[in-house]
Structure formats: structure tokens, C-alpha cells
């Protein structure tokens, strides 16, 4: 599997856990969506994001 495929899977996994984590909070899914959009916009500007690190730092289940 290429690095791109691994990164894409981890990005989807991160987004899924962000949505699950935020859905029961007052700010809800809208806050998760904003966060996901900001990260994707940063990636579009060339910023590298390590989603494996993001998942572990968020203390979300792998």
C-alpha cells in the first residue's frame, strides 16, 4: 500500500472519529465539520498533516 493510500485512510478515520466525538457535545457536528474543513484547507495550502499523530493526540480509539 502506498503512503498516499495509508494517509487517505487515516484522514478518513480521523474525520469519522471527529464527527463521532463531537456529535454529543453542545457545539455538535458543526464544530467537527469546521475543524475538518480547516485541516483540509491547510492541506490544500501544502501543510502536511500526520493523521496517525492527530488520532493519538485526540485520545480517540484507533
C-alpha positions as CSV (number, residue, x, y, z in Angstrom):
1,X,0.0,0.0,0.0
2,X,1.4,3.4,-0.9
3,X,1.9,6.2,1.6
4,X,-0.9,8.1,-0.1
5,X,-3.4,5.3,0.5
6,X,-2.4,5.0,4.1
7,X,-2.7,8.7,4.6
8,X,-6.1,8.8,2.9
9,X,-7.4,6.0,5.2
10,X,-6.0,7.7,8.3
11,X,-7.6,11.0,7.2
12,X,-11.0,9.4,6.8
13,X,-10.6,7.6,10.1
14,X,-9.7,10.9,11.8
15,X,-12.7,12.7,10.3
16,X,-15.0,9.8,11.3
17,X,-13.8,10.0,14.9
18,X,-14.0,13.8,15.0
19,X,-17.7,13.5,13.9
20,X,-18.4,10.8,16.5
21,X,-16.6,12.7,19.3
22,X,-18.4,16.0,18.6
23,X,-21.9,14.7,17.9
24,X,-22.9,14.5,21.6
25,X,-21.4,17.9,22.5
26,X,-23.2,21.2,22.6
27,X,-21.3,22.5,19.6
28,X,-22.2,19.3,17.8
29,X,-21.3,18.2,14.3
30,X,-21.0,21.8,13.1
31,X,-17.8,22.3,15.2
32,X,-16.4,19.0,13.9
33,X,-17.2,20.0,10.3
34,X,-15.4,23.3,10.8
35,X,-12.4,21.6,12.2
36,X,-12.3,19.1,9.4
37,X,-12.7,21.8,6.8
38,X,-9.9,23.9,8.4
39,X,-7.5,20.9,8.3
40,X,-8.4,20.1,4.7
41,X,-7.9,23.8,3.7
42,X,-4.5,23.8,5.4
43,X,-3.6,20.6,3.5
44,X,-4.7,22.3,0.3
45,X,-2.2,25.0,1.0
46,X,0.6,22.4,1.3
47,X,0.6,21.8,5.0
48,X,1.5,18.2,5.8
49,X,-0.8,16.6,8.4
50,X,0.1,13.4,10.2
51,X,-3.3,11.9,10.8
52,X,-1.9,9.0,12.8
53,X,-0.5,11.6,15.2
54,X,-3.8,13.5,15.2
55,X,-5.7,10.3,16.1
56,X,-3.3,9.5,19.0
57,X,-3.2,13.1,20.3
58,X,-7.0,13.3,20.3
59,X,-7.2,10.2,22.6
60,X,-9.7,8.6,20.3
61,X,-10.0,4.9,19.9
62,X,-7.9,3.6,16.9
